[in-house]
Amino acid sequence: MAKHFTVSRRDFLRTSAIGTAGLAMGAHSPMVAPSDRITIGMIGSGARAHRLVEVLQQFPEVEVVAACDAYKGRLERMKSRTGGRADTMADYREIINRDEIDAVVISSPDHWHYQHSVDSLNAGKHAYIEKPLTYSIEEGNGIVEAQRRNNLVVQVGSSGPNSVLVQKARQMIREGKLGQVTMIRSTTNRNTASGAWIYPIPPDASPNTVDWDLFLGSAPKIPYSPERFFRWRCYKDYSGGLSTDLYVHTCTTINYLMGAGIPESVIAMGDLYRWTRSRDVPDTINASLKYSGGFMVNLSGTFNNQEGNSGGMRILGTEGSLVFGGGLRFIPERVNEGNRWITNSWPEALEDAYLVDPAVRQEEMPSTRTPATVAGEEVYHAEGKDSLTVHVQEWLDAIRKGTPTKQDAEVGHRAAACAHMINASMEMETMVHWRNGQSLITK
């Protein structure tokens, strides 16, 4: 029977130096000094932005004072969600040009991330940037350089590293409990229209309520399309699809767990099998990533079946495995050699001589060993604040106290690069390699 444990953030932070690295967990008082107040503007006001506003409203030192979006209906709802206090507008430049705004949350479509991020940082605003950090691999260094040049706080919106279970797994890996880790497998499956980003379109959507040209930005100029506006993740002109929307979360967590960066080689295949309406990105992808740190990753995902999705991620080591899904499960390896079927073909005298060796008998004949108990499975469950709340809190603490974040621009660039390499491999139907800061193709 597996042993069950509860991992609380308080206990973990008290006992784990690894878990506390870069994590500031200050208690929040309902009385906020003016010097602690943080004013925020929302760049992009879609569904994710509204979720983030709900999180931000847990912190009394924070006030969302402005929001922009190309759809008027979202701004109307944002006005309501902030009790009428947030000013609303279409153009993000009205936000970053306001001196009284300290920071921005960027949750715009992927193809706008670079411009919104660099302009906000150059305007002196701290930034929480939704994943993926970039629309293309080439954009990453520009955002990294803008953060460094302006000495501002960036947090990219993949909260996995601030999950207490992920921190527990990282500690176990670093302590050697898994032995040598050489393979990580992750599955991301869904089977609904909403899961495939075929979102409902508001009935009032029209060129009168949607600023189509503002949405397009640098994307190809085409006539107004409500499907493209409200389901932008489904189109290559604005998004990297499954890789940049979902796999980037997995790669962020893997990089944190393993202390890794951009994989040295990636090969991937994908296709569009089912969700052909309102879409040109694949609904099914298999990818293999090879890291210079001595391990490989298999990423598998489809929007056509949800079986196996609860299994999440499996980290496979020579001494044990970690399985995410319904908590965190450690499964120790129990390995016995089995060469009897080989030696059974030898001359009997040679086989008998082989089995005389005590070390061989210990390995080959476990039934003759001295009775003993062995460690079984361990299951860990989280309690306390959810990882997104902690992720946002880490960003706010970094703004006020100068403490680091786990997902700065450099870390976000590395995670996004994994996704971009997957897409490049699919598009070019070949293996791609990371060399000298760019993705190269070898024949």
Secondary structure, 3 states (H helix, E strand, C coil): CCEEEEEEHHHHHHHCHHHHCCCCCCCCCCCCCHHHCEEEEEECCCHHHHHHHHHHCCCCCEEEEEEECCEHHHHHHHHHHCCCCCEEECCCHHHHCCCCCCEEEECCCHHHHHHHHHHHHHCCCEEEECCCCCCCHHHHHHHHHHHHHHCCCEEECCCHHHCHHHHHHHHHHHCCCCCCEEEEEEEEECCCCCCCCCCCCCCCCCCCCECHHHHHCCCCCCCCCHHHHHCHHHCCCCCCHHHHHHHHHHHHHHHHHHCCCCCCEEEEEEECCCCCCCCCCCCEEEEEEEECCCEEEEEEEECCCCCCHHHCEEEEECCEEEEECCCEEEEECCCCCCCHHHHCCCCHHHHHHHHHCHHHHHHHCHHHCCCCCCCCCEEEEEECCCHHHHHHHHHHHHHHHCCCCCCCHHHHHHHHHHHHHHHHHHHHCCCEEEECCEEEECC
